[in-house]
Amino acid sequence: MTAQMLYTAGLVLMVWFGLGHFMGFVQAARAARRDPDMVELTKAMRARKTRVMGFEASILDFREYFSLNFSVLLWVAAALGWAALGLAPDPVGAVRALAGIYGVGMLLLLATSVRFHVAQGIVACSVLAALFGSAWWLA
């Protein structure tokens, strides 16, 4: 495979992982209304509030905000990757630079996934780091 193919495969997987993360968010939100244990947990998270920059947010607000926005960030990162590659005068140099940046970013996310025992993050970031690292190496 060429560097550009590996890079593109990484971007496609970012979109898919973003979609999977979003669908997991939707599924968890539904379960929080139906599953008795989740209902209790959701109530407890909603009850614990903190003031941040003049706003009062619950732990549930923070969790839902970050869960939803992680999907959006994956989609935006993939779109920026495609746009940057399409605008670059030197596609090979662009793949090398962008794949390196994405690869390092995925390694950092992998580290946090390992630290917090998030299996989905470990798998997704490992695959993406391998794809972007290989693209960087071949470019």
C-alpha positions as CSV (number, residue, x, y, z in Angstrom):
1,M,0.0,0.0,0.0
2,T,1.1,3.5,-0.7
3,A,1.5,6.2,2.0
4,Q,-1.5,8.1,0.6
5,M,-3.7,5.0,0.7
6,L,-2.8,4.3,4.3
7,Y,-3.3,7.9,5.2
8,T,-6.8,7.9,3.5
9,A,-7.7,4.6,5.3
10,G,-6.8,6.3,8.6
11,L,-9.1,9.3,7.8
12,V,-11.9,6.9,6.8
13,L,-11.5,5.0,10.0
14,M,-11.6,8.3,12.0
15,V,-15.0,9.0,10.4
16,W,-16.2,5.5,11.3
17,F,-14.9,5.6,14.8
18,G,-16.6,9.0,15.2
19,L,-19.8,7.5,14.0
20,G,-19.4,4.5,16.4
21,H,-18.7,6.9,19.3
22,F,-21.7,8.9,18.5
23,M,-24.0,5.9,18.3
24,G,-22.6,4.7,21.6
25,F,-23.5,8.1,23.0
26,V,-27.1,7.8,21.7
27,Q,-27.4,4.2,23.0
28,A,-26.1,5.2,26.5
29,A,-28.5,8.1,26.6
30,R,-31.4,5.7,25.9
31,A,-30.2,3.2,28.5
32,A,-30.0,6.0,31.0
33,R,-33.7,6.5,30.7
34,R,-34.7,2.8,30.7
35,D,-32.3,0.7,32.8
36,P,-33.1,1.2,36.5
37,D,-29.5,1.1,37.5
38,M,-28.6,3.7,34.9
39,V,-31.5,5.9,35.9
40,E,-30.2,6.0,39.5
41,L,-26.6,6.7,38.3
42,T,-27.9,9.5,35.9
43,K,-29.9,11.1,38.8
44,A,-26.8,11.1,41.0
45,M,-24.6,12.6,38.2
46,R,-27.2,15.2,37.5
47,A,-27.5,16.1,41.2
48,R,-23.7,16.8,41.6
49,K,-23.1,20.3,40.2
50,T,-20.1,22.5,40.1
51,R,-19.6,26.2,39.1
52,V,-17.2,26.8,36.2
53,M,-16.7,30.2,34.7
54,G,-20.1,31.5,36.0
55,F,-22.0,28.4,34.7
56,E,-23.4,25.6,36.9
57,A,-22.9,22.3,35.2
58,S,-23.5,18.8,36.5
59,I,-21.2,15.8,36.1
60,L,-23.7,14.4,33.7
61,D,-23.4,17.7,31.6
62,F,-19.7,17.3,31.4
63,R,-19.9,13.6,30.5
64,E,-22.4,14.1,27.8
65,Y,-20.6,17.2,26.4
66,F,-17.3,15.4,26.1
67,S,-18.9,12.2,24.8
68,L,-20.8,14.0,22.0
69,N,-18.0,16.4,21.1
70,F,-15.3,13.7,20.8
71,S,-17.3,12.4,17.8
72,V,-17.5,15.8,16.3
73,L,-13.8,16.3,16.8
74,L,-13.0,13.1,15.0
75,W,-15.2,14.1,12.1
76,V,-13.6,17.6,11.9
77,A,-10.1,16.2,12.1
78,A,-10.8,13.8,9.3
79,A,-12.4,16.6,7.2
80,L,-9.3,18.8,7.8
81,G,-7.0,16.0,6.8
82,W,-8.8,15.6,3.5
83,A,-9.0,19.3,2.9
84,A,-5.3,19.8,3.7
85,L,-4.2,17.0,1.4
86,G,-6.4,18.3,-1.4
87,L,-4.9,21.8,-1.1
88,A,-1.2,20.7,-0.8
89,P,1.1,21.5,-3.7
90,D,3.2,18.4,-2.7
91,P,0.9,15.5,-1.7
92,V,3.7,13.3,-0.6
93,G,5.1,15.9,1.7
94,A,1.6,16.7,3.0
95,V,1.0,13.0,3.8
96,R,4.2,12.8,5.7
97,A,3.5,15.9,7.8
98,L,-0.2,15.2,8.4
99,A,0.3,11.5,9.1
100,G,3.0,12.4,11.6
101,I,0.8,14.8,13.4
102,Y,-2.2,12.4,13.4
103,G,0.1,9.5,14.5
104,V,1.4,11.5,17.5
105,G,-2.1,12.6,18.4
106,M,-3.3,9.0,18.3
107,L,-0.4,7.8,20.5
108,L,-1.4,10.5,23.1
109,L,-5.0,9.4,23.0
110,L,-3.8,5.8,23.2
111,A,-1.9,6.7,26.4
112,T,-5.0,8.2,28.0
113,S,-7.1,5.3,26.9
114,V,-4.7,2.9,28.6
115,R,-4.5,5.0,31.7
116,F,-8.3,5.1,32.1
117,H,-8.9,1.5,30.9
118,V,-11.0,2.4,27.8
119,A,-10.9,-0.7,25.6
120,Q,-12.5,1.0,22.6
121,G,-10.0,3.8,22.7
122,I,-7.1,1.4,23.0
123,V,-8.3,-0.5,19.9
124,A,-9.2,2.6,17.8
125,C,-6.1,4.6,18.7
126,S,-3.8,1.6,18.2
127,V,-5.2,1.0,14.7
128,L,-5.1,4.7,13.8
129,A,-1.6,5.2,15.2
130,A,-0.4,2.1,13.1
131,L,-2.0,3.4,9.9
132,F,-0.8,7.0,10.3
133,G,2.7,5.8,11.5
134,S,3.0,3.5,8.5
135,A,1.9,6.3,6.1
136,W,4.5,8.6,7.7
137,W,7.2,6.0,7.3
138,L,6.4,5.3,3.7
139,A,6.0,8.9,2.6
